[in-house]
Amino acid sequence: MASGLFGFFLKDKVTASATQNFDDFEGISETIQFQKHIVGRKVLNKLNQDRFFKENELFIIGFEGINLTDGIQNFDDFFRNYQKKGIDFVSQLKGGFNGFIFDKKQQKLYLFTDNLATRRFYYYFNQQYGFAFASSMQVLTKVLRQKNIPYTLNHDAVYMMALYGIILEDYTYVSEIKVLPYGHILIFDVSQKKIKKQRYFEYQSGIIPIAYDEAINKIENLLVSSIERIWQKNKQYSDSYFTLLSGGMDARVNVLIAKELGFDNIQSLTFGQSGSKDIVYAKQIAKGEGFNHHTEYLDGGDFLIDNIYENYIIPNDGMIFYNGSAHLTSVLRKFDWQNTPVLHSGQIGDVLFGSFAKNTFDFQQNKEKLGYTGFVQHPELLNKISVLNEILEKYQNRGYELYIYEQRQINGTIMGDRSINHLVDSFSSFYDADLIQFCMLLPNDYKKYQKIYFDWLKKYHPQVVGYPWDKIEMKPDSYWKVKYGKLFKKYYNGLKKYLNLNYESMNPVGLWLKENPVILQTLKRIFETEIHQPYITPELQKDLIRIYHDDIFESRNKFTIITVLLALKLHFAKLD
C-alpha cells in the first residue's frame, strides 16, 4: 500500500527488482535505471493525464497527484517551463501533488511539494551512504535495512506521537529521515553530494484592511473558482462524481455549490454512528438534492481493531495516531474506486473561517493542549521533546491559527488523505492556497463564531443554510442561532462526556469502548507484545507504559501508544 514516487542515489546500487517487493499495491509500476541510480513510481492507474513519469535525453520528470494548473499539464509543459524559468516554475502549480525533475546535464535532482504537502516526500541523506527519497517512508526504511545502512530512532518524534497524536515539523521516527515541508523545493547535487532546500511558498500571518462586504465578495470569487476547478478536473475523466457528506457545513458547501454550477450525477457517502445528526442530516441533504446516497454505520467500533497494522499504520507510515483516520479508511476500503477519478471532501473548511482564530495565545502555558489528544496527562514528559520549545517559540509571534495550519492540519487532518492515496485521489476545494491565505489574514472579528462564513452563504448560496447543521441541530440561518447553538451544544455534550454518558457524535469512541470491551482487550494484547521490542530503550519503554496506563478522554493515549509501537515495528523490525 506504499504508493507514490521514489528514487535512490545510494553508494550501493538499488535495482528495479528491489523495488518490486515494497508491497502488494496494484497500479502502475515503473522504474528508470541510470548509472547506479534509480527513480520510479508505484501509483494508481487513474488520472493518467495528470500523473506522469517520463524521460528524454535531458530530463527525467515524475509528477504525482491532481494537477489544477492551467497551461502546465504534462511532461512537455514541465520541460518547456523548466528550460525557460528554471525550477522556480513550480510556484505556478496548483492542486494536490508532489513531483521531481532530474536534470541530466546539471546532475541535479529537484523534489517539490504543494501548498499543503498533501502528497509527501520523505528523504534520507548521508555523505557516506548517499541520498534517497520516497512518497512513503517505509520504502526508505526497508531499502536502508536491505542495504545494511544504519539509522537511529528519533525520540523527539516518538514522544510527539505518544503525547500529541501527531509529529510536528519535518521530523519522523527516524533521525536521518525528514519530511519535505509544504511549498518547498529540495535540491540534491549528485556530483557534489550536497542537498539544500528552498521555499517557494509560505503562509503569512497578520491582518489585512478590508471592508466586510468586500471580504464576502472575495470569498465568493476564490471559493467558487476553487470548486469549479476541482469538479472540472473530475469531469475531464468522468461526468459522475463522488463526495463525502455529513451533517457538518464544509462538505455540503462544496457539493451544493458544485451542483449549483451545473455538476450533477452525484453520489454521496456518510459514515458514523447510527442516529447521529451527521447521519440524519446528511440523508436529508442527499434526499433534498437528489444525490445517490450511501450510508455506512460504524456502530460498535469494530473497525478500530480490524487489522490495525495493515489497514491503518502501513498506509500512512504511522505518522498520525490511527484512531484519527481509521473511520475514513475502513469505510472507503468497502468501495470499488476504479471508475472514480476524485473523492471530493470538505476537509479543513472550518479552519479557514474561524474555528481556531484567537487574538492571543500563550504556547508555553498551553502546550499540553496543542495535539490531537485534547490534553496531555503528563505534561512533564513534554520536556523530553528536545525541539518543542524551539517550535513553539516560532509561533508565539506568528499566531495560533498559523500553527494550526502548518502543524495540526498538515501533519494531522490532511494525513487522512494520505491514508487513502492507495485507494483513490481525494481533494478538498478548501485546499486552495490563495483562499487559505486570504482567510488567514481576515480580522478575527469577521471570523468569530464563523460569522463571515454564514453571511457569505446567506448572500450567495442560501440553499446551503436551508438544512440543519449538526453543530447546533437547526438551520444556521442567523448569527444568534450559530453563536448560542454552538455554545449550548458544546457544553451540553461536554457535560455528558464528563459524566461518562452517551453523547451526540458521528464517532463516539467513548461509547464504543464501553459497549465493546474487545477493543481495549485488543489494544492491550498488541501493547504487551510490542512494548518489549529491542529497539525500544528502557527509559522510553518506561515512559510509554506510563502514558498507556494513565487514561485520558476516550483512551486516546492508548491509541497513540499503539500507533507508536506499530510504527516502530514498520520501520525498525528486522526484515524476514
C-alpha positions as CSV (number, residue, x, y, z in Angstrom):
1,M,0.0,0.0,0.0
2,A,3.0,2.3,-0.2
3,S,2.2,4.3,-3.3
4,G,3.9,7.3,-4.9
5,L,7.3,8.3,-6.3
6,F,10.7,7.2,-5.2
7,G,14.4,7.4,-6.0
8,F,17.7,6.0,-4.8
9,F,21.1,7.7,-5.2
10,L,23.0,5.5,-2.8
11,K,26.5,4.2,-2.6
12,D,25.3,0.7,-3.2
13,K,23.2,0.2,-6.3
14,V,19.4,-0.4,-5.8
15,T,18.0,-2.4,-8.6
16,A,14.5,-2.5,-10.1
17,S,13.9,-5.9,-8.6
18,A,14.5,-4.5,-5.1
19,T,11.6,-2.0,-5.6
20,Q,9.1,-4.7,-6.6
21,N,8.6,-6.2,-3.1
22,F,7.7,-3.0,-1.3
23,D,4.1,-4.2,-1.0
24,D,1.2,-5.7,-2.9
25,F,-0.1,-2.4,-4.2
26,E,-1.9,-2.8,-7.6
27,G,-1.4,0.0,-10.0
28,I,1.3,1.4,-12.4
29,S,4.8,0.3,-11.5
30,E,7.7,1.8,-13.5
31,T,11.4,2.4,-12.9
32,I,14.3,4.1,-14.8
33,Q,17.8,2.9,-14.0
34,F,20.7,5.1,-14.9
35,Q,24.3,4.7,-13.7
36,K,24.0,3.3,-10.1
37,H,20.8,5.3,-9.6
38,I,17.1,4.5,-9.9
39,V,13.9,6.5,-9.9
40,G,10.4,5.2,-10.2
41,R,6.8,5.2,-9.2
42,K,4.1,2.9,-8.0
43,V,0.8,4.8,-8.4
44,L,-2.9,4.4,-9.1
45,N,-3.8,3.7,-12.7
46,K,-6.1,6.8,-12.8
47,L,-5.9,10.5,-13.7
48,N,-3.3,9.5,-16.3
49,Q,-3.3,12.9,-18.0
50,D,-2.3,14.4,-14.6
51,R,0.3,11.9,-13.2
52,F,3.2,11.1,-15.4
53,F,6.7,9.6,-15.3
54,K,8.8,10.1,-18.4
55,E,12.4,10.5,-19.7
56,N,14.1,12.2,-22.7
57,E,17.7,12.9,-23.5
58,L,17.8,15.8,-21.0
59,F,15.4,15.1,-18.1
60,I,13.5,12.6,-16.1
61,I,10.3,14.0,-14.7
62,G,7.8,12.5,-12.4
63,F,4.5,14.1,-11.2
64,E,2.0,12.5,-8.9
65,G,-1.4,13.7,-7.8
66,I,-4.0,16.2,-9.0
67,N,-2.9,19.0,-11.3
68,L,-5.2,22.0,-11.4
69,T,-2.8,24.3,-13.2
70,D,-3.8,26.0,-16.5
71,G,-1.2,25.5,-19.2
72,I,1.2,23.2,-17.3
73,Q,-0.2,19.7,-17.5
74,N,2.2,17.2,-19.0
75,F,5.8,16.3,-19.5
76,D,6.3,18.7,-22.4
77,D,4.8,21.6,-20.4
78,F,7.1,20.9,-17.5
79,F,10.0,20.5,-19.8
80,R,9.4,23.9,-21.5
81,N,8.7,25.7,-18.3
82,Y,11.8,24.4,-16.6
83,Q,14.0,25.3,-19.6
84,K,12.5,28.8,-19.6
85,K,12.2,29.7,-15.9
86,G,14.2,27.0,-14.0
87,I,12.8,25.1,-11.1
88,D,11.0,28.3,-9.8
89,F,8.2,27.5,-12.3
90,V,6.7,25.1,-9.7
91,S,5.4,28.1,-7.8
92,Q,2.8,28.4,-10.5
93,L,1.4,24.9,-9.9
94,K,-2.0,24.3,-8.3
95,G,-3.5,21.2,-6.9
96,G,-2.6,18.3,-4.6
97,F,0.8,16.9,-5.8
98,N,4.4,16.1,-5.4
99,G,7.0,15.7,-8.1
100,F,10.6,15.6,-9.2
101,I,12.8,16.7,-12.1
102,F,16.2,15.1,-12.7
103,D,18.4,17.4,-14.8
104,K,20.9,15.0,-16.5
105,K,23.2,17.8,-17.7
106,Q,23.5,19.5,-14.3
107,Q,23.3,16.2,-12.4
108,K,20.8,17.8,-10.1
109,L,17.6,16.3,-8.7
110,Y,14.7,18.7,-7.7
111,L,11.9,17.5,-5.4
112,F,8.8,19.7,-4.8
113,T,5.6,19.7,-2.8
114,D,2.3,21.6,-3.0
115,N,1.0,24.3,-0.7
116,L,-0.2,21.8,2.0
117,A,2.2,18.9,1.3
118,T,-0.9,16.8,0.5
119,R,1.5,14.4,-1.2
120,R,4.5,13.8,1.0
121,F,8.2,13.3,0.2
122,Y,10.4,11.7,2.8
123,Y,14.2,11.9,2.2
124,Y,17.4,10.5,3.6
125,F,20.8,12.0,3.2
126,N,24.2,10.9,4.4
127,Q,27.6,11.9,2.9
128,Q,28.9,8.4,3.2
129,Y,25.8,6.4,2.1
130,G,24.1,8.8,-0.3
131,F,20.6,10.2,-0.9
132,A,17.1,8.6,-1.3
133,F,13.5,9.9,-1.4
134,A,10.1,8.4,-1.5
135,S,6.4,9.3,-1.0
136,S,6.2,6.7,1.7
137,M,8.8,6.5,4.5
138,Q,8.5,2.7,4.7
139,V,10.0,2.5,1.2
140,L,13.1,4.2,2.5
141,T,13.5,2.3,5.8
142,K,13.0,-1.0,4.0
143,V,15.8,-0.4,1.5
144,L,18.1,1.1,4.2
145,R,17.7,-2.2,6.1
146,Q,18.2,-4.3,3.0
147,K,21.5,-2.4,2.3
148,N,22.6,-2.5,6.0
149,I,22.7,1.3,6.1
150,P,22.4,2.3,9.8
151,Y,19.7,4.7,11.1
152,T,18.5,5.7,14.5
153,L,15.3,6.2,16.5
154,N,14.2,9.8,16.8
155,H,12.9,10.0,20.4
156,D,11.5,13.5,19.8
157,A,9.1,12.1,17.2
158,V,8.1,9.2,19.4
159,Y,7.2,11.5,22.3
160,M,5.3,13.8,20.0
161,M,3.2,10.9,18.7
162,A,2.7,9.4,22.1
163,L,1.6,12.7,23.7
164,Y,0.1,14.7,20.9
165,G,-1.0,12.1,18.3
166,I,0.9,13.9,15.6
167,I,4.5,14.5,14.7
168,L,5.4,18.2,14.3
169,E,7.6,20.0,11.7
170,D,9.7,17.8,9.4
171,Y,10.5,15.1,12.0
172,T,9.9,11.4,11.6
173,Y,10.5,8.3,13.7
174,V,14.0,8.1,12.0
175,S,16.5,10.7,12.9
176,E,18.1,10.5,9.4
177,I,14.8,10.8,7.5
178,K,13.0,14.1,7.2
179,V,9.7,15.3,5.6
180,L,10.0,17.9,2.8
181,P,7.7,20.7,4.1
182,Y,4.9,22.3,2.1
183,G,5.8,24.8,-0.5
184,H,9.4,23.6,-0.7
185,I,11.9,22.5,-3.3
186,L,14.7,20.2,-2.3
187,I,17.8,20.2,-4.5
188,F,20.2,17.2,-4.5
189,D,23.5,17.8,-6.3
190,V,24.5,14.3,-7.4
191,S,28.1,15.1,-8.3
192,Q,28.8,17.4,-5.3
193,K,26.8,15.1,-2.9
194,K,25.1,18.1,-1.3
195,I,21.5,19.0,-0.6
196,K,19.7,22.2,0.1
197,K,16.1,23.4,0.5
198,Q,14.4,26.5,-0.8
199,R,10.9,27.7,-0.1
200,Y,8.7,28.9,-2.9
201,F,5.6,29.5,-0.9
202,E,4.8,30.3,2.8
203,Y,1.7,31.3,4.6
204,Q,1.8,34.8,6.2
205,S,0.1,35.8,9.4
206,G,-1.3,39.2,10.1
207,I,-4.4,41.2,9.3
208,I,-5.4,42.9,6.0
209,P,-7.5,46.1,6.0
210,I,-10.6,45.1,4.1
211,A,-14.3,46.0,4.4
212,Y,-16.7,43.2,5.5
213,D,-18.8,43.2,2.3
214,E,-15.6,43.3,0.2
215,A,-14.3,40.3,2.1
216,I,-17.5,38.3,1.5
217,N,-17.3,39.1,-2.2
218,K,-13.7,37.9,-2.3
219,I,-14.5,34.7,-0.6
220,E,-17.2,34.1,-3.2
221,N,-14.7,34.6,-6.1
222,L,-12.0,32.5,-4.5
223,L,-14.0,29.5,-3.2
224,V,-16.4,29.2,-6.2
225,S,-13.4,29.2,-8.5
226,S,-11.7,26.5,-6.5
227,I,-14.8,24.4,-6.5
228,E,-15.1,24.9,-10.3
229,R,-11.5,23.8,-10.9
230,I,-11.6,20.5,-9.0
231,W,-15.0,19.5,-10.2
232,Q,-14.0,20.3,-13.8
233,K,-10.9,18.1,-13.2
234,N,-13.3,15.3,-12.3
235,K,-15.3,16.0,-15.4
236,Q,-12.2,15.7,-17.5
237,Y,-12.2,12.0,-16.7
238,S,-15.8,11.2,-15.8
239,D,-19.2,13.0,-15.6
240,S,-20.1,11.2,-12.4
241,Y,-19.0,12.5,-9.1
242,F,-18.4,11.0,-5.6
243,T,-18.4,13.2,-2.5
244,L,-18.2,12.8,1.2
245,L,-21.2,14.3,3.0
246,S,-22.1,14.8,6.7
247,G,-24.2,16.9,8.9
248,G,-21.4,19.4,9.0
249,M,-21.1,22.5,6.8
250,D,-17.9,22.1,4.7
251,A,-18.7,19.0,2.6
252,R,-22.2,20.3,1.9
253,V,-20.8,23.8,0.9
254,N,-18.6,22.0,-1.6
255,V,-21.2,19.8,-3.2
256,L,-24.2,22.1,-3.1
257,I,-22.2,24.9,-4.8
258,A,-20.9,22.3,-7.3
259,K,-24.4,21.3,-8.1
260,E,-25.4,25.0,-8.5
261,L,-22.5,25.3,-11.0
262,G,-24.1,22.5,-13.1
263,F,-22.4,19.4,-11.9
264,D,-24.9,16.5,-11.3
265,N,-24.9,12.7,-11.3
266,I,-23.6,12.9,-7.8
267,Q,-23.0,10.1,-5.3
268,S,-22.6,11.0,-1.7
269,L,-21.2,9.0,1.3
270,T,-21.8,9.4,5.0
271,F,-20.4,7.2,7.8
272,G,-20.8,7.2,11.5
273,Q,-22.9,6.1,14.5
274,S,-26.5,5.3,13.5
275,G,-28.9,8.0,14.7
276,S,-26.2,10.7,14.9
277,K,-27.0,14.1,13.5
278,D,-24.3,13.6,10.9
279,I,-26.2,10.6,9.5
280,V,-29.6,12.1,9.9
281,Y,-28.9,15.5,8.3
282,A,-26.7,14.0,5.5
283,K,-29.7,11.9,4.5
284,Q,-31.9,14.9,4.5
285,I,-29.5,16.9,2.3
286,A,-29.0,14.0,-0.1
287,K,-32.7,13.4,-0.5
288,G,-33.4,17.1,-0.9
289,E,-30.7,17.4,-3.6
290,G,-31.4,14.2,-5.4
291,F,-28.0,12.6,-4.7
292,N,-27.4,8.8,-4.9
293,H,-26.6,8.4,-1.2
294,H,-24.6,5.7,0.7
295,T,-24.6,5.4,4.5
296,E,-22.1,3.2,6.3
297,Y,-22.6,2.6,10.0
298,L,-19.7,2.4,12.5
299,D,-21.8,1.2,15.5
300,G,-19.8,-0.8,18.0
301,G,-16.4,0.4,16.7
302,D,-15.2,-3.0,15.4
303,F,-13.4,-1.2,12.6
304,L,-10.9,0.2,15.2
305,I,-9.4,-3.2,15.7
306,D,-9.7,-4.5,12.1
307,N,-6.1,-5.5,11.3
308,I,-4.6,-2.2,12.7
309,Y,-1.1,-2.7,11.3
310,E,-2.1,-3.5,7.7
311,N,-5.1,-1.2,7.5
312,Y,-4.2,1.9,9.5
313,I,-0.4,2.0,10.1
314,I,1.1,1.0,6.8
315,P,-1.0,3.4,4.6
316,N,0.4,6.5,6.3
317,D,3.7,5.2,7.8
318,G,2.2,5.5,11.3
319,M,2.5,9.3,11.1
320,I,-0.8,10.1,12.7
321,F,-2.5,8.3,15.6
322,Y,-4.5,5.7,13.9
323,N,-7.8,6.5,15.6
324,G,-7.9,9.8,13.7
325,S,-8.1,8.3,10.2
326,A,-9.4,4.7,10.8
327,H,-13.1,5.6,10.3
328,L,-12.5,7.1,6.8
329,T,-10.0,4.4,5.7
330,S,-12.2,1.5,7.0
331,V,-15.3,2.7,5.1
332,L,-13.5,3.5,1.8
333,R,-12.0,0.0,1.7
334,K,-15.5,-1.3,1.1
335,F,-16.0,0.6,-2.2
336,D,-14.7,0.0,-5.7
337,W,-12.9,3.2,-6.8
338,Q,-11.8,2.1,-10.2
339,N,-14.1,4.4,-12.1
340,T,-14.0,7.3,-9.6
341,P,-11.4,10.0,-10.6
342,V,-11.6,12.1,-7.4
343,L,-13.2,11.7,-4.0
344,H,-14.5,15.2,-3.1
345,S,-14.4,16.4,0.5
346,G,-14.8,19.5,2.7
347,Q,-11.5,19.0,4.6
348,I,-10.3,22.0,6.7
349,G,-13.2,24.3,5.7
350,D,-14.0,25.2,9.3
351,V,-10.4,26.2,9.9
352,L,-10.5,28.8,7.1
353,F,-13.5,30.5,8.7
354,G,-12.5,30.8,12.3
355,S,-12.6,27.6,14.2
356,F,-9.1,28.3,15.5
357,A,-8.9,32.0,15.3
358,K,-7.5,33.6,18.5
359,N,-6.4,37.1,19.3
360,T,-3.8,35.9,21.8
361,F,-2.4,32.5,22.7
362,D,0.4,31.6,25.1
363,F,2.0,28.5,23.7
364,Q,4.2,27.7,26.7
365,Q,1.2,27.9,29.1
366,N,-1.0,25.8,26.8
367,K,1.5,23.3,25.3
368,E,-0.3,20.3,26.8
369,K,-3.4,21.2,24.7
370,L,-1.8,21.5,21.3
371,G,-2.2,18.0,20.0
372,Y,-4.9,15.7,18.7
373,T,-5.3,14.0,22.1
374,G,-7.1,17.1,23.6
375,F,-4.7,17.4,26.5
376,V,-1.6,15.6,27.9
377,Q,-2.0,13.7,31.2
378,H,1.8,14.1,31.9
379,P,2.9,17.5,30.7
380,E,6.3,17.0,32.3
381,L,7.0,14.4,29.6
382,L,6.8,17.1,27.0
383,N,10.2,18.2,28.3
384,K,11.6,15.1,26.7
385,I,10.8,16.6,23.3
386,S,14.0,18.5,23.0
387,V,12.9,20.6,20.0
388,L,9.4,21.5,21.3
389,N,10.2,24.9,22.9
390,E,12.0,26.0,19.7
391,I,9.0,25.1,17.6
392,L,6.5,26.8,19.9
393,E,8.7,29.9,20.2
394,K,8.5,30.3,16.4
395,Y,4.7,30.6,16.6
396,Q,4.4,32.8,19.6
397,N,4.7,35.9,17.4
398,R,3.2,34.3,14.3
399,G,0.0,33.2,15.9
400,Y,-2.1,30.2,16.9
401,E,-4.0,30.0,13.6
402,L,-0.8,29.6,11.6
403,Y,0.3,26.8,14.0
404,I,-3.0,25.1,13.3
405,Y,-2.4,25.2,9.5
406,E,1.2,24.3,9.5
407,Q,1.2,21.7,12.2
408,R,-2.2,20.3,13.1
409,Q,-3.7,20.4,9.7
410,I,-0.8,19.4,7.5
411,N,0.7,16.8,9.9
412,G,-2.7,15.7,11.2
413,T,-6.0,16.3,9.4
414,I,-4.6,16.0,5.9
415,M,-2.9,12.8,6.8
416,G,-6.3,11.3,6.4
417,D,-6.0,12.0,2.7
418,R,-2.6,10.3,2.7
419,S,-4.1,7.2,4.3
420,I,-6.3,6.6,1.3
421,N,-3.8,7.5,-1.5
422,H,-3.6,3.8,-2.5
423,L,-7.4,3.7,-3.0
424,V,-8.5,7.0,-4.6
425,D,-7.3,10.6,-5.2
426,S,-9.0,12.8,-2.7
427,F,-9.2,16.6,-2.7
428,S,-11.0,19.5,-0.9
429,S,-11.9,22.8,-2.5
430,F,-10.7,24.4,0.7
431,Y,-7.1,23.5,-0.1
432,D,-6.6,26.4,-2.5
433,A,-3.5,28.4,-1.4
434,D,-5.0,31.8,-2.3
435,L,-8.2,31.1,-0.5
436,I,-6.4,29.9,2.7
437,Q,-4.0,32.9,2.7
438,F,-6.9,35.3,2.3
439,C,-8.9,33.8,5.1
440,M,-6.0,33.7,7.4
441,L,-5.4,37.4,7.0
442,L,-9.1,38.4,7.7
443,P,-9.7,40.2,11.0
444,N,-10.7,37.7,13.7
445,D,-13.9,39.7,14.4
446,Y,-15.1,38.7,10.9
447,K,-14.4,35.0,11.8
448,K,-15.7,34.9,15.3
449,Y,-18.4,32.2,15.5
450,Q,-17.7,31.8,11.8
451,K,-19.9,34.9,11.1
452,I,-18.4,35.7,7.7
453,Y,-18.9,32.1,6.6
454,F,-22.6,32.1,7.2
455,D,-23.1,35.7,6.0
456,W,-21.4,34.8,2.7
457,L,-23.6,31.7,2.3
458,K,-26.8,33.6,3.1
459,K,-25.8,36.3,0.5
460,Y,-24.7,34.0,-2.4
461,H,-25.8,30.4,-1.6
462,P,-28.8,30.4,0.7
463,Q,-29.7,26.9,-0.2
464,V,-26.7,25.7,1.8
465,V,-28.1,27.0,5.1
466,G,-31.6,25.6,4.3
467,Y,-30.7,22.3,6.1
468,P,-29.9,21.7,9.8
469,W,-26.3,21.8,10.9
470,D,-25.1,19.2,13.4
471,K,-23.2,21.7,15.5
472,I,-26.4,23.5,16.5
473,E,-29.1,20.9,15.4
474,M,-31.1,23.6,13.5
475,K,-30.7,25.6,10.4
476,P,-27.7,28.0,10.6
477,D,-29.6,30.9,9.1
478,S,-29.0,33.5,11.8
479,Y,-26.0,34.7,13.7
480,W,-27.7,34.1,17.0
481,K,-28.6,30.5,16.2
482,V,-25.0,29.9,15.3
483,K,-23.4,31.6,18.3
484,Y,-25.6,30.3,21.1
485,G,-26.5,27.0,19.4
486,K,-22.8,26.1,19.2
487,L,-22.2,27.1,22.8
488,F,-25.1,25.1,24.1
489,K,-24.2,22.0,22.1
490,K,-20.5,22.3,23.1
491,Y,-21.2,22.5,26.8
492,Y,-24.1,20.1,26.9
493,N,-22.1,17.4,25.0
494,G,-19.1,18.2,27.1
495,L,-21.1,17.6,30.3
496,K,-22.3,14.3,29.0
497,K,-18.7,13.2,28.2
498,Y,-17.5,14.3,31.6
499,L,-20.3,12.3,33.3
500,N,-19.5,9.3,31.0
501,L,-22.9,9.4,29.4
502,N,-23.8,8.7,25.8
503,Y,-23.2,11.8,23.7
504,E,-24.1,13.1,20.2
505,S,-21.3,12.2,17.8
506,M,-20.7,10.5,14.5
507,N,-17.6,8.9,16.0
508,P,-18.5,8.3,19.8
509,V,-15.3,6.3,20.7
510,G,-16.1,6.5,24.4
511,L,-19.5,4.8,23.8
512,W,-17.8,2.1,21.7
513,L,-15.2,1.4,24.3
514,K,-18.0,0.9,26.9
515,E,-20.1,-1.3,24.7
516,N,-17.3,-3.3,23.1
517,P,-14.6,-4.5,25.6
518,V,-12.8,-6.3,22.8
519,I,-11.4,-3.0,21.6
520,L,-9.3,-2.4,24.7
521,Q,-8.5,-6.0,25.1
522,T,-7.1,-6.0,21.6
523,L,-5.0,-2.9,22.3
524,K,-3.7,-4.4,25.4
525,R,-2.6,-7.6,23.6
526,I,-0.7,-5.5,21.0
527,F,0.8,-3.3,23.7
528,E,2.1,-6.2,25.7
529,T,3.7,-7.8,22.6
530,E,5.3,-4.7,21.1
531,I,6.5,-2.8,24.2
532,H,9.3,-5.3,24.7
533,Q,11.0,-5.0,21.3
534,P,14.8,-4.5,21.3
535,Y,14.7,-1.1,19.5
536,I,12.8,0.4,22.5
537,T,15.2,1.6,25.2
538,P,14.4,1.0,28.9
539,E,13.7,4.7,29.5
540,L,11.4,5.0,26.5
541,Q,9.7,1.8,27.5
542,K,9.0,3.1,31.0
543,D,7.5,6.3,29.7
544,L,5.4,4.6,27.0
545,I,4.0,2.2,29.7
546,R,3.2,5.2,31.9
547,I,1.4,7.1,29.1
548,Y,-0.5,4.0,28.0
549,H,-1.9,3.2,31.5
550,D,-2.9,6.7,32.7
551,D,-6.1,7.3,30.7
552,I,-7.4,10.5,29.1
553,F,-10.7,11.1,27.3
554,E,-11.7,8.2,25.0
555,S,-8.4,6.4,25.8
556,R,-6.7,8.5,23.2
557,N,-3.4,7.8,25.0
558,K,-3.8,4.1,24.3
559,F,-4.4,4.7,20.6
560,T,-1.3,6.9,20.3
561,I,0.9,4.4,22.0
562,I,-0.4,1.6,19.8
563,T,0.4,3.8,16.8
564,V,3.9,4.4,18.1
565,L,4.6,0.7,18.7
566,L,3.3,-0.5,15.4
567,A,5.0,2.4,13.5
568,L,8.3,1.4,15.1
569,K,7.6,-2.2,14.1
570,L,7.1,-1.0,10.5
571,H,10.3,1.0,10.4
572,F,12.7,-0.8,12.8
573,A,11.9,-4.5,13.0
574,K,14.3,-6.9,11.3
575,L,13.3,-7.9,7.8
576,D,12.4,-11.5,7.2
